[in-house]
Amino acid sequence: MPDVTARHLFSFGAFEADPAAGELRKHGMRVKLHAQPFQILVMLLERPNELVTREEMRQRLWADGTFVDFDHGLNSAINKIREALNDSAARPRYIETVAGKGYRFIAQVARVEPAAPLSEPEAPVSDSPVVSSVLSTVDELPAPPRRTVRMLLIGVQALYLGIYLTALANLREVDDLCREAGLPVASLAVIVATAAMLIPVRLYIGAAAAFDLRQLPGKFARLFPVLLLLDTLWALSPFLLTHYISAGFALGMTAILVYLPFAQRSLVLMYGRERSA
């Protein structure tokens, strides 16, 4: 039996299986898979394109005989693996059923060194303790085509860039509005400084989505608390247009912009999860 306790990852398609950590990851984000199905997946990855019999699986995982309904347990575990990989028994891309005998992993598998120490994995967005208890988790979100998610994510960045550039292009008028509203003199400096800081951030996220950067979800997770604060501040930007629009319309646009950071977070979660082929 190959030694899977060494610090190696199994890489196949867009997935990585980390036997030492007991984790299955897709584009750097952890995919939910319980311990027993994960062990069966590792057995299959150890011997790609080879038949792993049901009896071998029973001896490795249920050797003590404590699990009486072995067939049901194994079938359930295989179904959970296929669900995690978005695979199908009828049209398998990863796990092929050999009727009456066992299973075979049919995709190409490579053993690779982990890109970073196992104790420092990329943190997925949903792992943030500050937001995970109140915001959507990846399991609660739909699974639209990956291309659609990427285009929407790029579109959000373009919208924010338009807001920043419009404000910077009309600083004299923005200054007048701040004075009319009785805001502190430093308000204009805050607008300029935050816009100048956020422009490269938006360019980075947009480029990362355009080039399908796998590390984007983990990096976005670190940025999100600061982005949420700044985006909430910039949600008031429609009131800079009150020379052209009504206060009521500005309020409605502000409400949309308050929601936008959370929509963006959901897009990043969907970006990192499994997609249909």
N, C-alpha and C positions, 0 to 999 in steps of 0.2 A: 504494500500500500504506500503511495507517495506520501511524503512528509508534508502535511498542510499546516503544521504548527509554525513553520518558519515564516518569516515576514515576507510573504508573497501574496499578491492579489491575483485572482482569476479575472481576466478581462475578456468580454465577449460583446460584440456590438457596442451599444452605448452603456453597457452595464459593467460594474466591477463587483466581485464578491470578495469580501475580506474575511477569511476563515478565523484569523486571530481575534478580530473584533466582533465576529458573528453578524456582519452587516452586508446587506445588498444595497448598492448605490447606483443611481442613474443620473448621469451628468453631475456627479458630485453630491447629489441629494439622496438621503437615505430613503429606501423603499421599504415599507412595512412588510416584514416576513418573520413569522414566529420561528423559534429555535429549531423545532423538529423538521419543518419543511426546509429550512435553511441547510440543515445537515444533509438532507437528501440531495439538495441542489449541489452541495459540495461533492458528494459521492459521484454525481454525474459529471461534474466539471473535472474531477480527478482523472476520468477516463473518457475523454471526448470521443465520439463516434464508436464507442464500444458498448455492448449490451451490459447493463447492470441489472441483474435479475432481482425479482421480488424477494427471493429467498436471501440474497446477499443483504438487501436492505433490512429484512426482518432480523437477521443475525446481528447486524450492526446496531440497530436502534431498539429492537424489542427482544434482545437475546435472553433477558431474564424471565420472559413469559408473562409479565404482569399485564400486558395489554392483550385481551382475549380476542377482540375484533380487529385483527391485523389488517384484513383486506379493506375494511371501511376506513381505518386510520391512514393507510398508505394512499388510497384513492383520494381522500380528503387532502392529504399533504401535497400530492401532485397537483391537484386542482388549485390549491393556494399558490403554488409556485407559478403555475401558468397564469393565474390572475395577476401576480406581481410582475411577470414578464410581458403581460398582455399577449400571451400565446394562445394557441388553439389546438385542441386535440385533432380536429378535422383537417386543419392546414397548419401543421407545426412549423415554427421557425427555429425553435430551441429544443423542445423535448418531444421525442417521437415515442409513441407506444408500440412495443413489440407484443402483439396479442398473446396472452397466456404465459408470457415469459418475464417481461420487465420493461425497462425504458432505456433510451439512448439519447445522449445530448448531441444534436446534429450540427450546431453552429460552431464556427471556428473559435477556439479558446487559446488564449495566450497567458502565460505566467509572467507577471511584471513586478518590479520592485515598487513599493508605495512611493508616491511623489513627495510625501511629507511624512514625518513621524506619525505612527499610529495614534499617539496620544493627542495629536493636533489636527483632527479632520476639519474639512471645510464645514462651517456651521450652516445648516439650512435655515431659511427664513422662519420656518415654523418652530424652530427650537428656541426662539427668543423668549425668555421667561416673562418679559415685560408685556408682550403682545399676544402670546399664544393662548392665553385663557379667555380673551375677549374677541379676537379676530378669527377669520376663517382659517381652517387647516386645509392642507392639500387634499385630504380625503373628501372634504365637503364641496370641492370645486368641480365644475364640469371639465370635460377633456376635449376641447375643440382641437382642430388641426394645428400642429405646431407652427406652421407658416402664418396662420391667422394670429396666433398669440404674439409672434415676433413682430408682425406688422403693426398690431395695436400698441405694443410696447414702444416701438420706434415712433409711432404717431403721438403718444403721450409726451415723449421727449421733445418732439418738434413743437408741440403746443406750448410747453414750458419755455422753450427757447424763444418762441415768438413773443411771449409775454415779457421776458427779460429784455429782449432787444427793443421792443416797442417802448418800454419804460426808459431805457438808456437813450433812445433816439429823441425823446421829448422831455429831457431833464428840466428845461426852463419851465415848461407847463406843469410838470410834476411838482417843482418847487413852489410854484404859485398855488397849486391846490393844497399842498401841505401847509402853507402859510394861512390860506383861507380857512382851513380846518382847525387852525390853532395848534398844530402839532409842533413838537420841539424842533429846533433848528437842526439837530442831529438826524432827523428822520430821513432827509435826502441822502446823507452819508450812509445810513443803514441800507437804503434801497440800492445805492450804487455798489456797496461792498458785497451784499448778499447776491446781487445779480452777477457780479464778476466772479464770485466763488461758485455759483451754481451752474454757470454756462459750461465750464469744462466737465462738471459732473454729468450734466445731461448729454453732452457729446460722448462721454465714456459709456454711459448706459446704452445710448442709441447704437454706438459702434459695436458694443458687446453683443447686443441682440442681433444686429445685422450680420455679424460674423459668427454667431452661434457660440459664443464663449461659454464653455462648460462651467467655469468658476463664477459666473455672474450671480447665481442665487446666494452663494455664501458671502460674496463681497457686498451684495445689496443688503443682506441681513445686517451687516455692520453699519451700513450707511443709513438704514431706515429710521432709527430714532432721531438723528439729526435732520434728515430730509423731512420727516414728518413735522418737526418744529418749524423749519424754514418754509415748507410748502403751506402750512397753515397761515403763516405770516403773509405769504404772497397770495393767499386766497382773497385777501382784501384788495388786490390790485384792480379789480373792476371799478372801484370807487375813484381811481385815478382818471377814469373816463367820464366823470359826471358832467363835463362840459359838452359831452356828445350824447350821453344816454341818461335815462331817468334813474333816480336813486333806487326805485323798485327793481328795475332790470339789473342794476349793479348788484343788488342784494341777491337776486336769483342766481346770477353768475358766480357770486361768492360761494353760495351753497354748493354749487357743482364743483368748484375748485377745492372746497373742504373735503368732499368725498373722493376726489381724484387720487390722493396719495394711497388710500386704501384699495382703490381699484388697481393702481399700479402694483401694489404688493401682491394682489391676487394674480395678476398677469405673470409676475415673476415666479410665483409658486407653480402656476400652470406651465410656465416655460421649462421648469426643471423636472417635471414629472414625466412619466412614460407616455409615449404617443403611439398611436396606431401606425402601422407601416403604410 
